[in-house]
């Protein structure tokens, strides 16, 4: 049976305005479905195909973000917009200093990570830190290999910071965002971020990076585990 994630999630329910707690409850129901149908949805979920791309690259980061903001934003309405507008989320609130829009970006899902997941979908096992190599193209025949060599923790941290920097810069060099837009950067912190000193390195790096202020009034950074969260406001907008 070729069950697709869209059988359990539709655009109408995705785009219904919700409070943070309502969104969290709704999303956790959908996460439970993906776990209950893990084998049926495996390929689509691993490769982020179809609606799974928005589910894991936009809705999941929003879910992790709202877990940190649910209490503070208890009276806010979150309206996720799955279309091609110049933002991903509209934030409805009468309170001052809350962004009106949120743009979401992934720091991890570059070409190498897409190839790594494609390799994993076929082999069912893969090194999450090994170097990814490819030969050929989809047309001529794509051959992917992944080294088993583990990287040092300091290298992983440096690479992650560079990925975050690139993700921020990509979202700066775009058509001007609406006024009062926040940037939400999501990254995989499951590997190499188990110690406070490693999280502190990311904190220091983010504190020194001010390039996002060209386009956004807030920078939010959240880890996939839900444990790491960082935010900063552009004071000129207060």
N, C-alpha and C positions, 0 to 999 in steps of 0.2 A: 504494500500500500504506500503510495507516494504522497504522504501527508505533508502539507506546507504550513509554515507558521501563520500565514495569512488566514488559514482556516480558524484560528483562535484569536486573531487580532485584526480589527478593521480600522480604517482611517477615521470613521465617525467617532468611535470611542476614544481613539488616541487624541483627537483634537477637542474633546469636551473640556471646558474649564474646570479645574479642580484646585482645591486647597492643597498645600504640601502633604498633609496627612492623607487626604483622599488619593492623591497621586501615588504615594508610597504604598497604600493598601492595594490600589488597582494594579500597580506594577508587580508587587509581590505575588498576586494571584496569577499573573502571566508568567512570572518566573517559575512558579510551581508547575504550570502546564508544560513549560519547556523541559523541566526535570522529569515529569511523568511520561513524556514522549521523547525522551533523550535519543533513543536509537532512530526513531522515525525522522527526527529533525536534525540529526547529527551533521550531515553534509552541509545543509543550508546554514546552520548555526555557526559551524566552524569557518565557512567561507564568507559569511555575512552576505548571503544572496537574498535578493528581493527585499521584503519588509524586515528581514533579519538585520540588514545593514543599519536601518534607522533604529531598530530595537536595541542593538548592542553598541552602536556608535553615537547615538544621540539620547535615546530614552534611558539607557542604563547610566550614562554619566549624569543625566538630570536626576535620576533616582538617588544616586550616591550624594549628589550635591544637596538635594532637599532633605536627606537624612540629617545633614548638619544644620540646615536652616529652618526646619519644621517649627521649632518653638518660636524663634524670632519672627518668622514670616507666617504665623498661624492664621492671620486674617487676610492673607494675600491669595489671589487667584492666579493659577498657572495655566496658560493656554499654549500648549505645544502646537506648532504649525508645521505640518509635514510638506508644505509646498516649496516653491523656489524663491520666496521673498528674501529680503536681506537680513533675516534673523531667524532663529529657530524657535524661540519662546517669547510670547508676550506676557508681561507681568502686570497684573491689574491690582492697583493699590492706591488708596488715598493718602498714604503716608509719604512724607518727603524722604529723599535720599535712598529710596529703593529703586533700582533700575527698572526701566519700562520694557526693556528687551534683553534677551540673552542669546548670544551666539555661541554654539558649542563646537569644539574641535578636539580631535584625537591627536595625541603626541606619538602614538605607537604604530598606527596602521599605515605604514609606508609600504613601498613595493616589497622590501625584504620580508616584512612580517606577513604580507599577503601570500608570498611564495612559501614561507614557513608553514602557514596554515594549510596551504594546498598540499604540501608534502605530508603533513600530519593527517589530512583527510584520507590519504591513500595508504599510509604506513601504520597509522594508529599510534605512533610514537615519534617523538622528535625532541631534540635538545632545544630548550627555549633561549639559550644563550649562544649556541654555536653559530659560526659564520654560515650564511646562506650563499650558495653558488647556483648559477643557472647557465644552461647552454641551450641555444636554439630559441624558437619562438612558438607561439600557439599554432601558427600556420605550418611551420616546418617540423614541429615536434619539440615541446618544451621538456627539458630534463633538469630536475631540481635535486640538489643534494645539500645536506646540512651537516656540518662538522659536529662531532661529539665533544670537542674540547670545551671545557668550562672556562669562563672568563673570571678574572679577579673581580672582587667586589668593587674596588675603586674604579675599575674600568666600566663596570655596569652603571655606576652612579654618574660618571662623566658622560657616558653615552646617553643616559636618560635626560640629563640636563640639556644636552645638545638637541635632543629630540623636542623637548619642551620649547627651547629657544626658537627652533625652526617652525614649530607649530604656531607660536605667537606671531612670528614675522610674516607667515603666510596670511594670517588674518588681519594684518596691518595693511599689507599691499593689495587692497581690494577697494571696490567702490565704497564710498563713504557710508558708514552705518547710520541708522537713525540716531538722533540725539538720545542720550541716556541709555546706551547699550552697554552691557557687561559682557566680557569674554570669559567663558568657562572652558578650561583646558583639563582634559582627562588623560591619565596615563596609568600604565600597569605598574603597580608598586608591590606586586607579590614576590618579586625576586630582587634581593639586594637591599631591601628597606626594612629589615627586621630590628635594627638598632636605632636608638634616638639620635646618635651622632650622624647617621646617614641621612635621616630626615632633616637634621639641622643644616646639613650641606645644601639641601634643596631650598630650605628656608632662606639661607644667606644668598644663594644664587637668585632667587625670585625677588628678594628685597632690593638687589642691585639692578635688576632689569626694569627699566621704565619705558621701553619702546612702545608697549601697549597703550600708553596714555595718548598716543596720537589719534586713536580711534575709539577708545572705550573709557567709561568712567569707573569701572570696576574690573579687577582681574581675580577670578576664582580658579583655584587649581585643586583638583580632587583625585585621589588614587582609587584604583579599581577595587581595592580591599575595603574601602570605606574608612580606613583609619587615618589616612593623610588628608588634611584639608588646610588650605591657605587662602587668604583673601586680602585684598588691598584696594582702597578707594583712591581715586584721583582727587586730592583735596581741593583743587580749583573748582570742582563741581559741587562742593558742599555749600 
